[in-house]
Amino acid sequence: MRSLFVTAILLFSSFSFAQDSIKLTSWNIEWLSINGGKVSRTPQDFIKLNHYVDKTDIDVLSFQEVESHGAISKVVGSEYTIYLSDRAQPSHRHLQFNDTNQYTGFAVRKGIDVDDRPDFSITQGNSKLRFASYIVLNPNKDNETHLLSVHLKAGCSGAYRNNRDCKIVKQQGQVLAKWIKAREDNKQHYVVLGDFNHNLGYRGDWLWEVLSNNTDARLVTKNTKAECKVRSNRNPNKTHQFRSVIDHIIASGDLKTSPGIQTVFKSQDVLDYKLSDHCPVSTILSF
């Protein structure tokens, strides 16, 4: 009887910890597809990608550049529920490309309560890209938290220039800032994760000023070290280390989060397998 009581206490403690602390991760998995696509991967590549999911010990994965439910399932395994961008649905065929598509979305560890909200475009016009995937963790509870998975346009990673790329990125930032402000006006917790194609951590960065304007938003990855090594485009037999972080996590000021940390690939894994040109970045969210 005593052993059963102790076991029950341990199980209850484990469940309580899982509810009080959740690990959030953002990862652009570089043209992930099971049908070849622009980055062809072998079964061994998928096994190694899954290894890094296990190593990172992810509870909620915000992913980008994923073509299908089947592709991301091979990476995360059967312990996760997949919420692929609404843009992948047959009703949105007019918003899909004829060859490989890049979708955002979430993979959530089974057992975590989720409300799947409709995606919305963060780009003006009839854009086929840049849909923000939207879910709510622990809906209708005190620790309810609204999450977005985003992928901003490339081509404007630093200083603002008066060109098309930067104008689009600025407009995308304004849409996200409006969403953030709406969450705060409704007194809702929120986290925005994804590939911003921009280093928000620069002092006085213009895009961060757009995103955080008149809000209590915090940049969890402000001081995240750029340690990610990927395969060099110029020489596939060498690795390349990025100088700055462009995958970010933004959280509401009332949430308790640990500093953002990258999961770094082993250099030999980078050379032996087709992983990604981005490393996962994570934070632990404590309620």
Backbone bond lengths (Angstrom), bond angles and torsions (degrees), N, CA, C in turn:
res aa  C-N    CA-C-N  psi(-1)  N-CA   C-N-CA  omega(-1)  CA-C   N-CA-C  phi
1 M - - - 1.474 - - 1.530 110.35 -
2 R 1.350 115.17 -44.89 1.469 119.00 -179.37 1.524 111.31 -60.96
3 S 1.361 117.25 -40.45 1.467 120.47 -179.83 1.519 110.96 -65.22
4 L 1.340 117.25 -36.52 1.462 120.43 177.42 1.522 110.75 -65.48
5 F 1.340 115.68 -38.88 1.466 120.21 179.39 1.525 110.55 -64.88
6 V 1.335 116.84 -44.43 1.469 121.20 178.65 1.520 110.48 -62.18
7 T 1.340 116.90 -42.83 1.467 120.98 179.13 1.522 110.70 -60.97
8 A 1.330 116.44 -42.53 1.464 120.69 179.26 1.519 111.21 -61.90
9 I 1.352 115.92 -41.94 1.465 120.18 178.90 1.524 110.76 -62.79
10 L 1.328 117.59 -42.81 1.458 122.18 -179.73 1.523 110.86 -63.82
11 L 1.331 116.34 -42.78 1.456 120.02 179.01 1.515 110.90 -64.08
12 F 1.326 116.52 -41.56 1.461 120.26 179.44 1.519 110.52 -65.07
13 S 1.341 117.29 -41.27 1.464 120.95 179.27 1.505 110.79 -63.21
14 S 1.351 117.02 -42.35 1.461 121.62 178.80 1.514 111.01 -61.61
15 F 1.354 116.25 -43.02 1.461 120.41 -179.79 1.522 110.48 -65.16
16 S 1.346 116.61 -41.91 1.455 120.56 -178.92 1.510 110.65 -63.88
17 F 1.348 116.88 -41.55 1.463 119.99 179.29 1.522 110.79 -62.35
18 A 1.341 115.80 -41.03 1.463 119.47 -179.29 1.521 110.66 -62.11
19 Q 1.336 116.97 -34.71 1.453 120.54 -179.81 1.519 112.19 -77.68
20 D 1.325 117.55 -27.74 1.457 121.70 -176.42 1.516 112.82 -86.71
21 S 1.311 117.87 -16.94 1.464 121.48 -174.67 1.529 109.62 -144.09
22 I 1.330 116.37 126.90 1.461 121.61 -179.42 1.526 109.08 -132.40
23 K 1.315 116.81 134.32 1.465 120.63 178.44 1.523 109.63 -92.94
24 L 1.319 115.36 120.27 1.461 122.88 179.28 1.518 109.42 -104.47
25 T 1.322 116.38 134.47 1.464 121.55 -177.53 1.520 110.22 -134.91
26 S 1.324 116.04 141.10 1.464 121.54 172.65 1.522 108.71 -115.44
27 W 1.354 115.01 136.86 1.468 118.50 -177.94 1.523 110.26 -152.42
28 N 1.314 115.62 119.57 1.461 122.40 168.77 1.534 106.34 -86.95
29 I 1.342 117.39 117.06 1.472 120.68 -171.03 1.530 111.76 -100.87
30 E 1.299 117.86 20.23 1.471 125.63 169.80 1.530 114.00 51.15
31 W 1.341 115.31 87.66 1.467 121.43 173.50 1.525 111.90 51.59
32 L 1.319 117.51 48.50 1.464 120.82 -178.10 1.523 110.38 -72.01
33 S 1.334 115.42 121.07 1.459 121.69 -179.25 1.518 108.78 -151.05
34 I 1.331 115.97 149.16 1.470 119.17 176.15 1.527 111.37 -96.55
35 N 1.322 116.68 -1.09 1.468 120.81 -177.70 1.524 112.53 -113.81
36 G 1.326 116.36 36.95 1.459 119.56 179.82 1.507 110.88 87.15
37 G 1.334 116.49 -82.02 1.458 120.25 179.55 1.514 112.17 64.45
38 K 1.317 116.94 -156.30 1.463 121.47 -177.51 1.524 112.34 -82.29
39 V 1.333 117.31 -18.85 1.465 122.21 173.07 1.527 107.09 -127.24
40 S 1.305 116.32 103.88 1.464 121.12 -176.81 1.528 109.83 -81.34
41 R 1.339 116.16 130.33 1.459 120.49 -178.24 1.527 111.05 -123.38
42 T 1.313 115.31 145.18 1.460 122.90 178.12 1.531 109.39 -90.51
43 P 1.343 118.00 166.43 1.469 119.97 173.76 1.525 112.68 -55.40
44 Q 1.337 116.94 -34.09 1.455 120.70 179.18 1.538 110.99 -67.35
45 D 1.344 116.41 -34.22 1.466 119.64 177.07 1.532 110.28 -63.33
46 F 1.331 116.57 -42.71 1.464 119.85 179.59 1.529 111.12 -65.28
47 I 1.320 117.09 -37.53 1.462 120.72 177.52 1.527 110.33 -62.19
48 K 1.319 116.42 -41.50 1.465 119.90 -179.75 1.523 111.24 -70.89
49 L 1.324 118.22 -36.49 1.468 120.52 174.96 1.528 110.04 -61.68
50 N 1.336 116.04 -42.37 1.458 120.91 177.50 1.528 111.29 -62.62
51 H 1.326 115.88 -34.97 1.474 120.51 176.63 1.522 110.52 -58.61
52 Y 1.326 117.20 -40.78 1.470 119.37 -178.30 1.529 111.91 -76.22
53 V 1.323 117.68 -24.92 1.467 119.74 170.81 1.522 109.38 -65.64
54 D 1.332 116.61 -46.02 1.466 120.93 178.36 1.527 111.17 -62.90
55 K 1.321 116.54 -42.50 1.465 120.97 -178.83 1.523 111.07 -62.74
56 T 1.326 116.26 -39.11 1.461 120.65 -178.94 1.521 111.74 -75.31
57 D 1.342 116.51 -20.42 1.470 122.55 177.66 1.526 110.53 57.42
58 I 1.316 115.41 59.88 1.463 122.89 -172.39 1.520 111.51 -83.55
59 D 1.333 115.74 136.46 1.456 120.97 170.31 1.525 110.55 -96.79
60 V 1.338 116.49 -45.21 1.465 121.69 178.36 1.524 108.21 -130.33
61 L 1.333 116.55 118.92 1.451 122.24 179.21 1.520 110.29 -106.41
62 S 1.325 115.79 120.16 1.464 122.31 169.82 1.528 106.48 -92.58
63 F 1.343 116.84 114.33 1.467 119.16 -175.97 1.518 111.86 -114.03
64 Q 1.340 114.27 157.35 1.460 122.40 176.06 1.531 108.86 -136.50
65 E 1.330 115.18 158.22 1.476 123.68 178.95 1.535 112.05 60.65
66 V 1.316 116.04 47.23 1.467 122.25 177.55 1.518 108.55 -115.74
67 E 1.329 117.35 129.76 1.467 119.64 -173.42 1.523 113.98 -86.81
68 S 1.336 117.48 -26.87 1.461 117.33 -173.50 1.518 111.82 -154.74
69 H 1.331 113.87 162.59 1.456 121.67 174.75 1.525 110.28 -59.76
70 G 1.338 116.19 -41.12 1.458 120.61 -179.30 1.511 112.92 -63.67
71 A 1.340 116.46 -37.86 1.463 120.36 -178.30 1.524 111.68 -66.42
72 I 1.330 117.16 -48.12 1.467 119.03 -178.45 1.527 110.64 -70.50
73 S 1.337 117.59 -29.98 1.463 120.38 177.51 1.524 111.11 -63.25
74 K 1.337 117.21 -36.05 1.462 120.78 178.87 1.523 111.38 -68.02
75 V 1.320 116.97 -24.67 1.464 121.15 -179.56 1.526 111.29 -84.52
76 V 1.337 117.33 -43.74 1.474 119.22 -173.75 1.524 113.11 -93.13
77 G 1.330 118.19 -23.37 1.457 120.59 -179.99 1.515 112.44 90.06
78 S 1.319 115.85 -172.24 1.468 122.42 -171.08 1.520 114.06 -85.53
79 E 1.338 117.95 -3.35 1.462 120.19 -176.54 1.527 112.67 -85.71
80 Y 1.333 116.55 3.01 1.460 120.01 -175.21 1.529 111.41 -123.48
81 T 1.327 115.36 147.75 1.459 122.06 171.14 1.527 107.85 -97.05
82 I 1.338 115.61 132.03 1.470 120.65 -175.28 1.523 110.56 -97.74
83 Y 1.327 115.85 133.34 1.461 122.51 173.89 1.530 107.08 -122.09
84 L 1.343 114.62 90.37 1.467 120.81 -177.28 1.524 109.57 -84.16
85 S 1.312 116.08 147.78 1.461 122.17 -178.47 1.527 112.42 -46.40
86 D 1.331 115.76 140.76 1.464 121.00 176.70 1.524 111.79 -60.03
87 R 1.314 116.81 -21.91 1.471 120.23 -179.21 1.530 111.63 -64.01
88 A 1.342 116.67 -19.27 1.468 121.06 179.73 1.526 112.89 -80.35
89 Q 1.320 117.90 -8.93 1.458 120.72 -176.75 1.529 111.70 -73.97
90 P 1.357 117.53 150.00 1.472 121.07 -179.76 1.524 113.19 -56.31
91 S 1.320 117.55 -30.90 1.460 119.92 -179.50 1.525 112.71 -67.85
92 H 1.330 116.65 -15.03 1.463 121.67 179.01 1.530 111.30 -109.80
93 R 1.310 116.20 30.37 1.471 120.49 -178.61 1.523 111.71 -56.89
94 H 1.324 117.41 -32.50 1.459 120.91 -179.30 1.531 112.29 -69.82
95 L 1.328 117.01 -10.99 1.458 121.47 178.23 1.528 111.87 -105.18
96 Q 1.332 116.42 12.61 1.464 121.21 -179.12 1.527 110.66 -113.43
97 F 1.323 115.13 151.24 1.458 121.12 175.65 1.525 109.83 -85.89
98 N 1.317 116.48 157.13 1.463 121.16 -177.55 1.522 112.30 -74.43
99 D 1.345 116.73 -23.80 1.469 118.49 178.98 1.533 108.48 -103.84
100 T 1.313 119.10 -125.26 1.467 121.52 -176.50 1.528 111.07 -82.03
101 N 1.330 115.60 137.23 1.461 121.31 177.05 1.528 110.61 -109.88
102 Q 1.312 115.22 153.50 1.463 122.25 175.81 1.527 108.46 -113.87
103 Y 1.324 116.31 114.47 1.458 120.56 -179.19 1.532 110.98 -115.34
104 T 1.320 114.44 150.58 1.455 120.83 169.71 1.532 108.43 -92.40
105 G 1.316 116.58 175.70 1.455 119.83 176.46 1.516 111.83 161.98
106 F 1.329 114.69 -169.72 1.460 121.54 -179.53 1.532 110.24 -135.45
107 A 1.317 115.50 147.66 1.462 123.27 167.02 1.523 106.06 -120.80
108 V 1.330 116.98 119.18 1.464 121.97 -173.09 1.524 109.58 -118.54
109 R 1.320 115.08 130.16 1.461 119.77 179.77 1.537 109.86 -57.85
110 K 1.326 115.39 132.57 1.466 120.28 -177.99 1.530 110.05 -60.95
111 G 1.330 114.85 139.18 1.452 121.16 -176.23 1.513 112.69 108.00
112 I 1.348 116.46 -18.09 1.464 120.62 176.28 1.523 107.73 -89.50
113 D 1.304 116.71 129.37 1.463 122.45 -176.52 1.529 109.98 -75.79
114 V 1.346 116.26 128.54 1.470 121.51 -174.98 1.518 110.79 -136.22
115 D 1.320 115.43 139.43 1.459 122.88 169.35 1.520 107.36 -111.59
116 D 1.330 117.36 118.69 1.466 122.17 -177.51 1.527 109.20 -87.03
117 R 1.323 116.57 112.70 1.458 122.50 -179.67 1.536 110.68 -95.23
118 P 1.336 118.74 158.71 1.466 121.14 178.61 1.522 112.25 -64.02
119 D 1.337 115.86 141.00 1.465 121.45 171.76 1.521 109.97 -63.83
120 F 1.323 116.12 164.44 1.454 119.65 169.43 1.524 109.13 -147.54
121 S 1.328 115.76 147.28 1.453 121.29 -179.09 1.518 109.91 -76.95
122 I 1.325 117.20 137.35 1.455 120.81 177.06 1.529 111.11 -102.26
123 T 1.344 116.57 9.22 1.462 121.36 179.51 1.517 109.72 -120.94
124 Q 1.313 116.38 134.32 1.457 120.70 178.79 1.525 110.44 -64.76
125 G 1.335 115.63 149.85 1.462 120.27 179.42 1.513 111.76 88.08
126 N 1.323 115.94 -172.55 1.468 122.67 -176.42 1.523 110.23 -91.44
127 S 1.332 115.73 61.90 1.460 120.86 -175.87 1.520 111.32 -77.44
128 K 1.339 116.20 139.67 1.457 121.36 176.27 1.533 111.43 -87.31
129 L 1.308 116.51 -6.35 1.460 120.81 -177.88 1.520 110.33 -119.70
130 R 1.344 114.90 175.76 1.464 122.80 170.42 1.518 113.44 65.13
131 F 1.337 115.93 46.09 1.457 120.51 169.77 1.535 108.40 -88.51
132 A 1.319 116.67 135.76 1.456 121.25 174.59 1.528 108.76 -91.43
133 S 1.326 117.05 120.53 1.462 121.44 175.00 1.524 108.66 -81.34
134 Y 1.336 116.91 140.19 1.460 121.75 -168.00 1.524 110.01 -133.47
135 I 1.326 116.89 120.30 1.457 121.78 172.89 1.531 109.34 -132.83
136 V 1.325 115.53 162.39 1.461 121.66 176.32 1.524 108.18 -123.14
137 L 1.331 116.17 122.91 1.460 121.12 175.79 1.531 109.74 -85.14
138 N 1.308 116.42 142.57 1.462 122.80 176.29 1.533 112.22 50.53
139 P 1.338 117.11 53.44 1.471 119.27 -177.20 1.524 112.74 -59.55
140 N 1.327 114.56 142.43 1.467 123.04 177.01 1.522 113.33 64.91
141 K 1.332 116.65 22.79 1.462 121.73 175.26 1.532 108.99 -119.06
142 D 1.332 115.87 168.10 1.462 119.90 -179.35 1.523 112.28 -60.94
143 N 1.351 116.86 -31.12 1.461 120.98 -179.29 1.534 112.42 -98.75
144 E 1.318 117.04 24.75 1.474 120.68 175.78 1.532 109.83 -55.96
145 T 1.341 115.91 131.27 1.465 120.70 -177.07 1.525 110.04 -137.31
146 H 1.318 116.59 128.59 1.460 123.59 -178.95 1.526 109.53 -91.99
147 L 1.349 116.24 129.47 1.458 121.76 -176.25 1.518 111.46 -122.50
148 L 1.335 115.91 139.65 1.459 122.36 171.17 1.520 109.53 -120.24
149 S 1.343 116.61 141.19 1.460 123.04 168.62 1.523 107.21 -111.08
150 V 1.338 116.71 121.00 1.459 120.43 -171.63 1.526 111.29 -129.02
151 H 1.329 114.68 159.42 1.465 122.47 176.18 1.525 107.26 -145.53
152 L 1.332 115.99 103.27 1.466 120.51 -177.02 1.523 110.94 -84.53
153 K 1.311 114.79 163.42 1.463 121.35 -177.30 1.524 111.45 -65.03
154 A 1.317 115.87 144.22 1.462 121.66 175.79 1.528 110.11 -83.08
155 G 1.331 115.12 165.31 1.463 120.16 172.90 1.507 114.86 106.01
156 C 1.355 117.18 2.84 1.466 119.91 -179.83 1.523 108.12 -145.82
157 S 1.318 116.57 63.45 1.462 121.45 -170.62 1.520 114.02 -82.97
158 G 1.340 116.95 -17.66 1.458 119.49 -176.76 1.518 112.44 -129.20
159 A 1.334 115.70 -121.64 1.467 121.29 -176.95 1.532 111.51 -60.93
160 Y 1.332 114.69 149.04 1.468 119.70 179.70 1.513 110.03 -74.20
161 R 1.330 115.01 131.96 1.469 121.09 174.48 1.521 108.10 -125.87
162 N 1.287 115.85 148.64 1.467 120.68 -175.88 1.523 110.58 -80.28
163 N 1.348 115.44 63.16 1.462 120.63 178.68 1.527 109.39 -127.22
164 R 1.316 115.83 175.90 1.462 121.29 -174.74 1.522 111.78 -61.84
165 D 1.342 117.74 -44.06 1.457 121.08 -176.76 1.526 111.35 -60.95
166 C 1.312 116.70 -48.35 1.464 119.92 -177.89 1.526 111.74 -68.12
167 K 1.314 116.99 -34.88 1.466 119.59 177.82 1.525 110.76 -63.70
168 I 1.348 116.39 -40.16 1.469 120.03 179.09 1.528 110.34 -68.26
169 V 1.340 117.20 -43.66 1.461 120.47 179.40 1.532 110.58 -61.19
170 K 1.319 116.85 -41.57 1.466 120.26 178.14 1.524 111.10 -61.43
171 Q 1.329 116.48 -43.32 1.465 120.63 179.14 1.531 110.44 -64.16
172 Q 1.350 117.48 -39.19 1.457 120.95 177.22 1.528 111.04 -64.41
173 G 1.326 115.92 -39.73 1.456 120.46 177.12 1.520 111.83 -62.49
174 Q 1.330 116.48 -38.14 1.467 120.61 179.38 1.526 111.48 -65.90
175 V 1.340 117.28 -37.51 1.468 120.91 177.43 1.527 110.35 -64.89
176 L 1.332 116.65 -43.51 1.461 120.38 179.57 1.528 110.77 -67.04
177 A 1.331 116.84 -38.26 1.464 120.34 178.14 1.527 110.96 -62.25
178 K 1.322 116.40 -37.11 1.467 120.66 177.81 1.521 110.49 -65.70
179 W 1.332 117.25 -40.25 1.466 121.36 177.76 1.529 110.18 -64.79
180 I 1.336 117.14 -43.87 1.464 121.71 178.45 1.527 110.79 -60.19
181 K 1.324 115.88 -45.42 1.466 120.13 -179.70 1.533 110.74 -62.54
182 A 1.318 116.87 -38.41 1.468 120.58 178.70 1.523 111.07 -64.10
183 R 1.332 117.46 -38.89 1.464 120.19 178.04 1.534 109.82 -63.44
184 E 1.325 116.21 -43.62 1.459 119.14 -178.77 1.524 111.22 -67.37
185 D 1.326 116.68 -39.10 1.468 119.70 177.55 1.525 111.30 -61.65
186 N 1.348 116.10 -31.15 1.469 121.36 179.01 1.526 112.63 -90.64
187 K 1.362 114.62 4.44 1.478 120.50 -179.44 1.528 111.66 57.38
188 Q 1.344 115.51 46.77 1.465 122.28 -179.75 1.533 110.29 -113.09
189 H 1.326 116.10 138.88 1.462 120.63 173.39 1.533 108.97 -70.88
190 Y 1.336 117.65 150.45 1.460 120.05 -179.81 1.524 111.03 -152.67
191 V 1.344 114.90 155.38 1.461 123.01 171.66 1.524 107.13 -142.35
192 V 1.332 116.40 132.15 1.462 122.46 175.47 1.522 107.57 -114.07
193 L 1.331 116.49 122.90 1.469 121.23 -176.82 1.521 109.37 -126.56
194 G 1.334 116.53 146.54 1.455 117.37 173.66 1.511 114.59 157.97
195 D 1.322 113.10 -171.09 1.458 122.79 177.74 1.530 107.30 -94.04
196 F 1.325 116.11 105.90 1.459 121.28 -179.25 1.525 112.01 -88.83
197 N 1.341 117.56 -6.68 1.465 121.66 -177.27 1.521 111.25 49.95
198 H 1.335 115.02 34.19 1.464 120.06 -174.91 1.520 108.02 -161.54
199 N 1.316 116.33 141.87 1.458 120.45 177.04 1.527 109.17 -88.15
200 L 1.323 116.01 98.85 1.459 121.65 -178.98 1.525 112.31 -74.46
201 G 1.347 117.32 -12.79 1.454 121.46 -173.38 1.513 115.55 -80.94
202 Y 1.336 118.57 -7.46 1.461 120.08 176.58 1.522 110.33 -60.59
203 R 1.334 116.87 141.90 1.463 120.03 176.68 1.533 109.33 -63.06
204 G 1.338 115.72 126.20 1.451 120.27 179.58 1.516 114.02 72.71
205 D 1.342 117.28 21.70 1.472 119.52 -177.33 1.528 110.81 -58.30
206 W 1.322 115.84 134.61 1.470 120.90 -174.70 1.532 112.48 -67.50
207 L 1.343 117.40 -38.04 1.464 119.26 -177.96 1.525 110.44 -71.07
208 W 1.327 117.05 -38.05 1.464 118.90 177.17 1.530 110.16 -63.56
209 E 1.323 117.43 -37.08 1.464 120.39 177.02 1.527 110.76 -63.38
210 V 1.338 117.37 -36.30 1.464 121.11 176.53 1.525 110.11 -66.71
211 L 1.334 116.39 -47.67 1.466 121.48 -175.32 1.531 112.53 -66.28
212 S 1.316 116.96 -36.08 1.462 120.94 -172.87 1.519 113.00 -101.16
213 N 1.310 117.08 6.64 1.465 121.25 -175.92 1.535 112.20 -56.25
214 N 1.335 114.87 121.68 1.465 121.61 175.14 1.534 112.92 60.92
215 T 1.336 116.49 31.30 1.471 121.19 178.11 1.529 109.34 -135.13
216 D 1.332 115.86 174.55 1.471 122.17 176.10 1.523 111.04 -102.03
217 A 1.329 117.64 20.78 1.466 121.23 -178.37 1.526 111.14 -59.68
218 R 1.336 115.32 140.12 1.470 122.18 177.81 1.523 109.82 -117.09
219 L 1.327 115.94 140.43 1.460 121.01 176.32 1.523 108.29 -92.38
220 V 1.338 115.84 100.60 1.462 121.91 -176.91 1.526 110.71 -63.54
221 T 1.323 116.73 -29.61 1.472 122.03 -176.75 1.527 112.29 -97.65
222 K 1.317 118.08 19.84 1.469 121.06 -177.17 1.524 111.88 -57.00
223 N 1.332 116.66 -40.83 1.466 120.76 -176.87 1.522 112.88 -110.70
224 T 1.336 116.83 17.25 1.467 120.17 179.67 1.532 110.29 -66.81
225 K 1.320 116.05 128.60 1.461 120.67 -178.70 1.527 110.89 -75.52
226 A 1.322 115.77 139.10 1.466 121.46 177.85 1.522 108.82 -85.55
227 E 1.334 115.94 89.83 1.465 121.62 -177.08 1.523 112.51 -110.07
228 C 1.319 116.69 -2.72 1.461 121.40 -174.20 1.534 112.23 -64.81
229 K 1.326 115.10 130.52 1.467 121.27 174.40 1.523 108.79 -115.46
230 V 1.321 116.15 132.77 1.462 122.43 179.22 1.513 109.33 -130.35
231 R 1.325 115.90 174.14 1.461 119.59 179.52 1.528 109.74 -72.70
232 S 1.308 117.13 135.22 1.459 122.09 -179.41 1.526 110.69 -69.30
233 N 1.326 116.46 135.60 1.464 120.62 176.25 1.521 111.15 -70.23
234 R 1.316 116.64 -32.31 1.470 121.40 -177.82 1.520 112.38 -78.10
235 N 1.336 115.40 -35.83 1.463 119.90 -178.82 1.524 108.62 -139.83
236 P 1.337 117.51 101.71 1.472 120.99 -176.81 1.523 114.08 -63.57
237 N 1.327 117.34 -8.34 1.457 121.09 178.18 1.527 112.01 -95.11
238 K 1.333 115.90 7.43 1.456 120.73 178.69 1.526 109.81 -130.95
239 T 1.341 115.30 160.38 1.458 120.42 177.05 1.530 110.04 -100.89
240 H 1.311 114.57 159.54 1.468 121.64 177.54 1.522 108.45 -128.81
241 Q 1.335 117.34 133.76 1.460 121.48 178.82 1.525 109.52 -109.25
242 F 1.343 115.72 127.72 1.455 120.17 -179.10 1.522 110.84 -74.12
243 R 1.338 115.55 151.10 1.460 121.25 -178.47 1.531 112.94 -87.76
244 S 1.320 116.82 -20.87 1.465 119.23 -177.05 1.521 110.15 -144.69
245 V 1.314 115.21 165.16 1.461 122.33 -179.04 1.521 109.71 -97.31
246 I 1.340 117.14 129.53 1.468 120.92 176.98 1.528 111.84 -117.75
247 D 1.344 116.93 -6.42 1.466 121.66 173.46 1.526 107.03 -95.54
248 H 1.327 116.30 122.90 1.459 119.10 -169.93 1.519 112.90 -130.64
249 I 1.331 113.90 163.03 1.462 123.03 174.69 1.528 107.54 -130.90
250 I 1.322 115.48 124.47 1.464 122.59 177.81 1.521 107.92 -114.90
251 A 1.328 117.65 133.70 1.467 120.91 -178.19 1.519 110.52 -131.62
252 S 1.318 115.52 153.44 1.458 120.09 175.95 1.528 109.21 -65.87
253 G 1.329 115.46 148.28 1.455 120.84 -173.29 1.509 114.55 -62.46
254 D 1.333 118.08 -19.35 1.459 120.84 -177.81 1.524 113.35 -91.75
255 L 1.334 117.13 3.20 1.461 120.30 178.66 1.529 110.43 -96.94
256 K 1.317 115.54 144.07 1.456 121.18 177.57 1.526 108.95 -95.41
257 T 1.317 116.65 116.42 1.462 121.45 -178.13 1.522 109.69 -132.07
258 S 1.324 114.98 148.50 1.463 119.99 173.79 1.530 109.00 -81.15
259 P 1.342 118.69 159.01 1.472 120.39 177.31 1.523 111.24 -57.86
260 G 1.328 116.04 144.57 1.461 120.36 178.99 1.521 111.83 -66.80
261 I 1.331 116.50 134.21 1.473 121.97 -179.13 1.524 109.53 -132.63
262 Q 1.332 116.30 136.12 1.460 121.17 176.57 1.529 111.04 -82.16
263 T 1.322 116.09 143.60 1.459 121.44 164.67 1.521 106.59 -88.82
264 V 1.315 117.00 116.17 1.467 121.50 -173.79 1.522 110.06 -96.20
265 F 1.333 116.04 132.29 1.465 121.10 177.35 1.521 110.44 -73.02
266 K 1.319 116.58 146.05 1.460 120.19 170.26 1.528 109.09 -66.70
267 S 1.314 116.49 139.38 1.464 120.81 -176.18 1.531 111.98 -57.42
268 Q 1.339 116.81 -39.52 1.459 119.10 -179.42 1.521 111.19 -69.17
269 D 1.340 117.38 -33.21 1.466 120.47 175.63 1.519 110.84 -64.92
270 V 1.323 116.24 -38.13 1.467 121.04 178.32 1.524 110.76 -60.57
271 L 1.323 116.42 -39.13 1.467 121.32 -178.25 1.528 112.48 -80.49
272 D 1.332 116.54 -30.90 1.463 120.49 -175.25 1.533 113.89 -87.62
273 Y 1.338 116.46 -23.49 1.463 120.44 -174.62 1.530 110.88 -131.34
274 K 1.329 115.10 158.74 1.453 120.91 173.60 1.528 107.28 -93.93
275 L 1.320 115.50 96.10 1.458 121.39 -176.59 1.523 109.23 -93.39
276 S 1.323 117.76 -94.16 1.462 121.78 178.80 1.517 108.68 -159.44
277 D 1.326 116.18 161.05 1.465 120.25 174.21 1.527 111.06 -90.69
278 H 1.335 116.56 13.92 1.461 123.62 173.05 1.519 108.48 -134.44
279 C 1.329 116.89 146.44 1.459 121.38 171.91 1.527 109.96 -100.94
280 P 1.319 118.27 148.79 1.460 120.37 176.45 1.529 110.92 -62.06
281 V 1.330 116.48 144.22 1.458 122.26 173.69 1.521 107.71 -125.46
282 S 1.338 117.27 135.74 1.461 121.45 -169.70 1.512 112.67 -134.40
283 T 1.333 114.27 157.73 1.451 123.34 170.16 1.515 108.46 -143.04
284 I 1.321 117.00 152.46 1.453 121.39 174.47 1.517 108.27 -101.22
285 L 1.317 115.26 121.31 1.459 122.50 -179.41 1.528 108.91 -95.80
286 S 1.321 116.50 119.54 1.464 121.76 178.95 1.514 109.52 -109.60
287 F 1.323 115.88 128.80 1.454 120.13 -177.32 1.539 110.30 -90.68
